[in-house]
Amino acid sequence: MISGHATLAGVMGWPIAHSKSPQLHGTWLARHGIDGAYLPLPVDPKELATAVAGLKALGFAGWNVTIPHKQAIAPLLDGLTPEAEAIGAVNTVIRQDDGRYLGHNTDGYGFMENLRQAQPGFDFQGKTALLLGAGGASRAVVHGLLSAGLARLVIANRSLERAQDLAASFNASFSDRPQVPCQAVAWTKASQAAEQAELLINSTSLGMAGKPPLTLDLEALATSALVTDLVYNPLETELLAWARARGNPAVDGLGMLLHQARAAFQAWFKTDVVVDQALRDAVLAS
Ligand SMILES: NC(=O)c1ccc[n+]([C@@H]2O[C@H](COP(=O)([O-])OP(=O)(O)OC[C@H]3O[C@@H](n4cnc5c(N)ncnc54)[C@H](OP(=O)(O)O)[C@@H]3O)[C@@H](O)[C@H]2O)c1
């Protein structure tokens, strides 16, 4: 039950019907008895400017932004946070106390918080990681890892140029480091690069339901290395199952989705919420 004072938020995308975010935020709203609502907001790209003006006029506390609006929305907002600038995409809009709507990005935070919650003993400081993929989600991962003090990140991508662009962009923004942090390598060199990695991340869509499997030979990876997959459909990807079977600690990708949402929820509804098994179950059931 909501009142006339209800705080409004939602998720803007095209299409949007597949999004798990309404169930996710709805679970927190119900759990905390908050006078608020989180709505699916289908926005045709042609109507983006009108929709943004409308949500501002309606006084929304903010909203999530997903495909295909994550870049296009930036010039329609009143500014970007340093995270959104660095990642080059907006996944969350937050109304400020002065009424301005800022574009923010909580994906890097969500990625890091998922690992921190699942593997609290893992210290990123000074570590070397191998990142598979250089697509949209990869930028948030790189930003999160380098901000947490990771020393070296080898990025392997099918399209080498995309990995090189990603590495160059973050090497420029972290140019104060004593060692150049990012190195792009060809996809075929990933097996070799696995040998040095203390953390392995799959940020490609390989292994996702309906996509080809991840067939790289990663046997050179130490069994102490932490393995994580951004793919969460299926929850237990072949990569994670392989890692667990050989004794590697492994973390699934669902927590990234939940933790990026947690940061946004707290900003809009001013209520601390937690990511726990009951929430995971509720989202998986949806
Ligand atoms: N857990 C979460 O909260 C979360 C958040 C965001 C995304 N994700 C998941 O992360 C995955 C990537 O998302 P995205 O937004 O970054 O997608 P994207 O921008 O489309 O990037 C896809 C990536 O996968 C690579 N790839 C695709 N097909 C390949 C193939 N056959 N062989 C080798 N590499 C291939 C692409 O390489 P090229 O550059 O060569 O095309 C690129 O690096 C998706 O499964 C998505 O669901 C999860």
The ligand as a MOL file (V3000), in Angstrom:
LIG
                    3D

  0  0  0     0  0            999 V3000
M  V30 BEGIN CTAB
M  V30 COUNTS 48 52 0 0 0
M  V30 BEGIN ATOM
M  V30 1 N 26.0970 -10.1200 -13.0380 0
M  V30 2 C 25.7020 -8.9170 -13.4500 0
M  V30 3 O 25.1590 -8.1010 -12.7110 0
M  V30 4 C 25.9730 -8.5380 -14.8840 0
M  V30 5 C 26.0280 -7.1840 -15.2650 0
M  V30 6 C 26.3020 -6.8780 -16.5980 0
M  V30 7 C 26.4970 -7.8990 -17.5200 0
M  V30 8 N 26.4260 -9.2000 -17.1080 0 CHG=1
M  V30 9 C 26.6620 -10.2940 -18.0520 0
M  V30 10 O 27.9670 -10.1330 -18.5890 0
M  V30 11 C 27.9950 -10.6080 -19.9330 0
M  V30 12 C 28.5900 -9.5200 -20.8270 0
M  V30 13 O 27.7290 -8.3880 -20.8450 0
M  V30 14 P 28.1070 -7.0540 -21.6400 0
M  V30 15 O 27.0360 -6.0850 -21.3480 0
M  V30 16 O 29.5190 -6.6500 -21.3900 0 CHG=-1
M  V30 17 O 27.9780 -7.5610 -23.1600 0
M  V30 18 P 28.6760 -6.9830 -24.4580 0
M  V30 19 O 28.9720 -5.5280 -24.3090 0
M  V30 20 O 27.8350 -7.4380 -25.5960 0
M  V30 21 O 30.0950 -7.7620 -24.5270 0
M  V30 22 C 30.1350 -9.1320 -24.8100 0
M  V30 23 C 31.5500 -9.6560 -24.5850 0
M  V30 24 O 31.5360 -11.0690 -24.8750 0
M  V30 25 C 32.4810 -11.3370 -25.9130 0
M  V30 26 N 32.0060 -12.4180 -26.7760 0
M  V30 27 C 30.7580 -12.5770 -27.2770 0
M  V30 28 N 30.7020 -13.6940 -28.0440 0
M  V30 29 C 31.9470 -14.2360 -28.0390 0
M  V30 30 C 32.5340 -15.3830 -28.6480 0
M  V30 31 N 31.8080 -16.2070 -29.4280 0
M  V30 32 N 33.8460 -15.6500 -28.4060 0
M  V30 33 C 34.5980 -14.8270 -27.6190 0
M  V30 34 N 34.0920 -13.7220 -27.0070 0
M  V30 35 C 32.7930 -13.4170 -27.2270 0
M  V30 36 C 32.6100 -10.0380 -26.6670 0
M  V30 37 O 33.8020 -10.0190 -27.4200 0
M  V30 38 P 33.9340 -9.0410 -28.6850 0
M  V30 39 O 34.3070 -7.6950 -28.1320 0
M  V30 40 O 35.0120 -9.6500 -29.5020 0
M  V30 41 O 32.5940 -9.0190 -29.3800 0
M  V30 42 C 32.6050 -9.0340 -25.4960 0
M  V30 43 O 33.8400 -9.0070 -24.8440 0
M  V30 44 C 26.5570 -10.9820 -20.2880 0
M  V30 45 O 26.4170 -12.3780 -20.1280 0
M  V30 46 C 25.7300 -10.2600 -19.2500 0
M  V30 47 O 24.5190 -10.9200 -18.9430 0
M  V30 48 C 26.1590 -9.5350 -15.8200 0
M  V30 END ATOM
M  V30 BEGIN BOND
M  V30 1 1 1 2
M  V30 2 2 2 3
M  V30 3 1 2 4
M  V30 4 1 4 5
M  V30 5 2 4 48
M  V30 6 2 5 6
M  V30 7 1 6 7
M  V30 8 2 7 8
M  V30 9 1 8 9
M  V30 10 1 8 48
M  V30 11 1 9 10
M  V30 12 1 9 46
M  V30 13 1 10 11
M  V30 14 1 11 12
M  V30 15 1 11 44
M  V30 16 1 12 13
M  V30 17 1 13 14
M  V30 18 2 14 15
M  V30 19 1 14 16
M  V30 20 1 14 17
M  V30 21 1 17 18
M  V30 22 2 18 19
M  V30 23 1 18 20
M  V30 24 1 18 21
M  V30 25 1 21 22
M  V30 26 1 22 23
M  V30 27 1 23 24
M  V30 28 1 23 42
M  V30 29 1 24 25
M  V30 30 1 25 26
M  V30 31 1 25 36
M  V30 32 1 26 27
M  V30 33 1 26 35
M  V30 34 2 27 28
M  V30 35 1 28 29
M  V30 36 1 29 30
M  V30 37 2 29 35
M  V30 38 1 30 31
M  V30 39 2 30 32
M  V30 40 1 32 33
M  V30 41 2 33 34
M  V30 42 1 34 35
M  V30 43 1 36 37
M  V30 44 1 36 42
M  V30 45 1 37 38
M  V30 46 2 38 39
M  V30 47 1 38 40
M  V30 48 1 38 41
M  V30 49 1 42 43
M  V30 50 1 44 45
M  V30 51 1 44 46
M  V30 52 1 46 47
M  V30 END BOND
M  V30 END CTAB
M  END
